[in-house]
Amino acid sequence: MAADRVTETTSLLVRTSKAHGVYEENELSGVYDQAWSEWYAQYAVDNGIGPLVGHPVTADQLAQFLASSNVDFERDKPGDSWAAYTARRIIQEL
C-alpha cells in the first residue's frame, strides 16, 4: 500500500537526517554541509530506498530530486515535516 511506503520512506528520511547530523558534527566540525543532498541520497540508497520506491534509484538521481524538493518545501511551507513532505513526493514522483 502506498501509505505504508510513505510512512517507511518518512522513517528512512528521519534516520538519514539524524545520521547526517552526526556526520556534520563529527566530520565537518559542525559546519553546514553544502552538499547535504548528495550525502542524504547516498545514505538513503545504501539503506533501501529503492525497494520503497519500487525500482532502482541512483544516488545522483535522488540527490537532484531531494535538492529540488527542498526548494519547493521552503517555498510552499507545507504544514507537515520536511521528511513527510519529501517522502510523499518521492513515492508519487520518483
N, CA, C and O of each residue as an XYZ file, in Angstrom:
376
protein
N       0.838     -1.172      0.000
C       0.000      0.000      0.000
C       0.894      1.250      0.000
O       1.936      1.272      0.654
N       0.486      2.266     -0.723
C       1.281      3.488     -0.872
C       1.485      4.203      0.454
O       2.561      4.750      0.698
N       0.465      4.210      1.321
C       0.595      4.893      2.612
C       1.702      4.256      3.449
O       2.452      4.962      4.124
N       1.808      2.935      3.410
C       2.874      2.247      4.133
C       4.238      2.629      3.575
O       5.187      2.832      4.333
N       4.339      2.728      2.257
C       5.615      3.103      1.645
C       5.990      4.531      2.012
O       7.166      4.832      2.215
N       5.000      5.409      2.097
C       5.267      6.797      2.505
C       5.756      6.819      3.952
O       6.722      7.511      4.275
N       5.092      6.066      4.812
C       5.494      6.009      6.224
C       6.910      5.461      6.365
O       7.714      6.007      7.121
N       7.216      4.399      5.651
C       8.555      3.814      5.710
C       9.602      4.754      5.124
O      10.714      4.849      5.644
N       9.256      5.440      4.059
C      10.186      6.399      3.452
C      10.400      7.587      4.377
O      11.518      8.089      4.493
N       9.342      8.038      5.034
C       9.487      9.112      6.024
C      10.450      8.681      7.118
O      11.337      9.444      7.501
N      10.284      7.473      7.619
C      11.180      6.953      8.661
C      12.621      6.897      8.175
O      13.543      7.250      8.911
N      12.816      6.455      6.943
C      14.163      6.417      6.378
C      14.752      7.824      6.300
O      15.925      8.018      6.617
N      13.961      8.800      5.887
C      14.466     10.167      5.794
C      14.783     10.753      7.172
O      15.732     11.525      7.310
N      14.007     10.398      8.177
C      14.300     10.846      9.542
C      15.620     10.242     10.014
O      16.457     10.939     10.587
N      15.803      8.945      9.773
C      17.076      8.294     10.140
C      18.234      8.925      9.379
O      19.313      9.128      9.934
N      18.005      9.232      8.111
C      19.030      9.867      7.285
C      19.416     11.215      7.867
O      20.599     11.545      7.957
N      18.424     11.987      8.258
C      18.674     13.301      8.841
C      19.494     13.198     10.126
O      20.431     13.968     10.336
N      19.137     12.253     10.973
C      19.884     12.061     12.218
C      21.321     11.653     11.942
O      22.249     12.180     12.556
N      21.509     10.723     11.028
C      22.862     10.279     10.673
C      23.665     11.421     10.066
O      24.864     11.549     10.314
N      23.000     12.245      9.274
C      23.690     13.378      8.659
C      24.093     14.404      9.717
O      25.155     15.017      9.614
N      23.259     14.590     10.720
C      23.612     15.486     11.818
C      24.880     15.032     12.526
O      25.736     15.847     12.869
N      24.994     13.726     12.741
C      26.209     13.164     13.344
C      27.399     13.392     12.418
O      28.481     13.766     12.872
N      27.200     13.170     11.139
C      28.261     13.398     10.146
C      28.725     14.854     10.172
O      29.925     15.127     10.214
N      27.766     15.790     10.146
C      28.145     17.210     10.175
C      28.922     17.546     11.439
O      29.919     18.267     11.392
N      28.467     17.026     12.556
C      29.122     17.335     13.826
C      30.519     16.721     13.902
O      31.480     17.398     14.267
N      30.627     15.445     13.559
C      31.894     14.729     13.731
C      32.887     14.943     12.597
O      34.080     15.122     12.843
N      32.411     14.928     11.376
C      33.315     15.007     10.224
C      33.526     16.436      9.727
O      34.583     16.759      9.185
N      32.522     17.287      9.912
C      32.620     18.660      9.404
C      32.748     19.680     10.527
O      32.658     20.885     10.292
N      32.959     19.196     11.745
C      33.116     20.057     12.925
C      31.969     21.049     13.087
O      32.179     22.199     13.471
N      30.755     20.590     12.791
C      29.575     21.416     12.973
C      29.282     22.389     11.852
O      28.336     23.171     11.946
N      30.071     22.358     10.799
C      29.861     23.251      9.658
C      28.730     22.707      8.790
O      28.647     21.501      8.557
N      27.856     23.604      8.310
C      26.743     23.212      7.439
C      27.283     22.534      6.175
O      28.209     23.032      5.535
N      26.696     21.412      5.837
C      27.112     20.639      4.669
C      26.383     21.154      3.429
O      25.198     20.880      3.240
N      27.089     21.891      2.597
C      26.502     22.424      1.370
C      26.073     21.312      0.408
O      25.179     21.510     -0.415
N      26.699     20.171      0.511
C      26.389     19.030     -0.366
C      25.485     18.024      0.357
O      25.583     16.818      0.128
N      24.620     18.519      1.218
C      23.779     17.637      2.034
C      22.945     16.679      1.185
O      22.786     15.514      1.548
N      22.412     17.157      0.060
C      21.529     16.291     -0.733
C      22.283     15.084     -1.284
O      21.709     14.002     -1.408
N      23.540     15.254     -1.611
C      24.346     14.128     -2.093
C      24.566     13.112     -0.979
O      24.472     11.905     -1.203
N      24.860     13.608      0.224
C      25.071     12.724      1.367
C      23.783     11.983      1.693
O      23.791     10.763      1.854
N      22.667     12.721      1.791
C      21.371     12.112      2.068
C      21.051     11.032      1.032
O      20.624      9.932      1.381
N      21.261     11.356     -0.229
C      20.919     10.433     -1.307
C      21.712      9.145     -1.187
O      21.145      8.057     -1.284
N      23.012      9.253     -0.978
C      23.827      8.043     -0.871
C      23.402      7.202      0.326
O      23.309      5.978      0.234
N      23.148      7.859      1.433
C      22.706      7.143      2.634
C      21.372      6.431      2.367
O      21.214      5.257      2.702
N      20.429      7.138      1.771
C      19.110      6.557      1.502
C      19.196      5.396      0.520
O      18.517      4.385      0.696
N      20.016      5.531     -0.501
C      20.207      4.429     -1.462
C      20.830      3.232     -0.749
O      20.393      2.096     -0.930
N      21.847      3.494      0.056
C      22.518      2.409      0.779
C      21.611      1.740      1.807
O      21.852      0.599      2.201
N      20.576      2.443      2.238
C      19.703      1.926      3.288
C      18.303      1.578      2.802
O      17.361      1.532      3.593
N      18.165      1.332      1.496
C      16.969      0.691      0.990
C      15.866      1.532      0.400
O      14.711      1.107      0.412
N      16.166      2.694     -0.112
C      15.084      3.482     -0.695
C      14.538      2.860     -1.988
O      13.356      3.015     -2.294
N      15.375      2.172     -2.732
C      14.928      1.552     -3.988
C      13.710      0.652     -3.810
O      12.719      0.827     -4.519
N      13.752     -0.305     -2.885
C      12.584     -1.156     -2.675
C      11.345     -0.374     -2.215
O      10.220     -0.758     -2.535
N      11.541      0.696     -1.482
C      10.398      1.504     -1.051
C       9.742      2.208     -2.237
O       8.519      2.339     -2.301
N      10.574      2.657     -3.170
C      10.063      3.332     -4.368
C       9.501      2.309     -5.355
O       8.569      2.599     -6.105
N      10.075      1.126     -5.343
C       9.600      0.073     -6.232
C      10.445     -0.103     -7.471
O      10.078     -0.847     -8.381
N      11.588      0.586     -7.512
C      12.520      0.435     -8.629
C      13.880      0.986     -8.196
O      13.969      1.740     -7.228
N      14.932      0.607     -8.914
C      16.255      1.119     -8.560
C      16.314      2.646     -8.667
O      15.733      3.251     -9.568
N      17.019      3.232     -7.735
C      17.218      4.678     -7.704
C      18.709      4.924     -7.516
O      19.329      4.331     -6.633
N      19.283      5.788     -8.335
C      20.693      6.123     -8.166
C      20.827      7.277     -7.178
O      19.898      8.063     -6.990
N      21.986      7.363     -6.559
C      22.253      8.462     -5.632
C      22.202      9.802     -6.356
O      21.696     10.777     -5.801
N      22.711      9.872     -7.577
C      22.672     11.127     -8.337
C      21.236     11.553     -8.612
O      20.883     12.719     -8.440
N      20.419     10.614     -9.036
C      19.013     10.896     -9.317
C      18.310     11.389     -8.053
O      17.580     12.379     -8.091
N      18.528     10.705     -6.949
C      17.873     11.077     -5.704
C      18.398     12.413     -5.177
O      17.620     13.211     -4.655
N      19.683     12.666     -5.300
C      20.240     13.944     -4.826
C      19.593     15.119     -5.539
O      19.237     16.114     -4.908
N      19.441     15.007     -6.839
C      18.783     16.071     -7.601
C      17.337     16.241     -7.163
O      16.852     17.363     -7.018
N      16.654     15.133     -6.954
C      15.267     15.182     -6.517
C      15.154     15.831     -5.139
O      14.285     16.675     -4.922
N      16.027     15.442     -4.205
C      15.986     15.999     -2.857
C      16.237     17.497     -2.862
O      15.542     18.248     -2.178
N      17.221     17.933     -3.626
C      17.519     19.367     -3.689
C      16.339     20.145     -4.249
O      15.979     21.197     -3.720
N      15.740     19.638     -5.306
C      14.595     20.302     -5.922
C      13.390     20.314     -4.984
O      12.709     21.331     -4.848
N      13.134     19.185     -4.343
C      12.012     19.092     -3.417
C      12.209     20.027     -2.231
O      11.243     20.598     -1.725
N      13.450     20.187     -1.786
C      13.724     21.085     -0.675
C      13.402     22.532     -1.041
O      12.868     23.274     -0.216
N      13.718     22.933     -2.256
C      13.370     24.275     -2.725
C      11.858     24.459     -2.676
O      11.366     25.491     -2.219
N      11.125     23.457     -3.148
C       9.661     23.521     -3.126
C       9.135     23.571     -1.688
O       8.198     24.312     -1.392
N       9.736     22.785     -0.806
C       9.323     22.775      0.593
C       9.513     24.154      1.220
O       8.626     24.652      1.913
N      10.655     24.759      0.979
C      10.932     26.090      1.525
C       9.964     27.133      0.958
O       9.546     28.046      1.670
N       9.616     26.998     -0.297
C       8.709     27.943     -0.949
C       7.268     27.743     -0.471
O       6.581     28.709     -0.139
N       6.815     26.486     -0.438
C       5.420     26.183     -0.148
C       5.094     26.213      1.343
O       3.953     26.469      1.727
N       6.092     25.953      2.178
C       5.914     25.899      3.627
C       4.679     25.068      4.024
O       3.753     25.586      4.649
N       4.675     23.779      3.657
C       3.528     22.936      3.995
C       3.430     22.737      5.510
O       4.379     23.025      6.239
N       2.310     22.256      5.967
C       2.092     22.085      7.393
C       2.734     20.851      7.994
O       2.660     20.655      9.207
N       3.359     20.017      7.189
C       3.988     18.818      7.729
C       5.510     18.943      7.695
O       6.055     19.924      7.191
N       6.173     17.949      8.233
C       7.634     17.971      8.304
C       8.267     17.818      6.921
O       7.626     17.374      5.968
N       9.533     18.195      6.842
C      10.271     18.019      5.591
C      10.294     16.540      5.198
O      10.102     16.200      4.030
N      10.529     15.672      6.172
C      10.630     14.240      5.872
C       9.310     13.699      5.311
O       9.316     12.952      4.333
N       8.187     14.069      5.922
C       6.887     13.584      5.449
C       6.563     14.153      4.070
O       6.107     13.425      3.189
N       6.794     15.432      3.882
C       6.555     16.095      2.593
C       7.392     15.441      1.494
O       6.889     15.113      0.419
N       8.656     15.263      1.783
C       9.578     14.713      0.792
C       9.272     13.244      0.513
O       9.345     12.803     -0.634
N       8.936     12.492      1.541
C       8.602     11.070      1.348
C       7.403     10.916      0.426
O       7.419     10.075     -0.473
N       6.366     11.716      0.636
C       5.192     11.641     -0.247
C       5.585     11.922     -1.684
O       5.146     11.230     -2.603
N       6.408     12.935     -1.876
C       6.823     13.286     -3.229
C       7.697     12.185     -3.837
O       7.564     11.882     -5.023
N       8.565     11.599     -3.062
C       9.414     10.519     -3.570
C       8.536      9.378     -4.084
O       8.729      8.893     -5.199
N       7.576      8.956     -3.271
C       6.709      7.839     -3.654
C       5.849      8.196     -4.862
O       5.644      7.359     -5.741
N       5.351      9.411     -4.917
C       4.478      9.809     -6.009
C       5.203     10.141     -7.312
O       4.678      9.882     -8.396
N       6.399     10.708     -7.215
C       7.035     11.305     -8.375
C       8.332     10.657     -8.840
O       8.719     10.811     -9.999
N       8.999      9.943     -7.963
C      10.339      9.467     -8.351
C      10.279      8.133     -9.055
O      11.315      7.594     -9.446
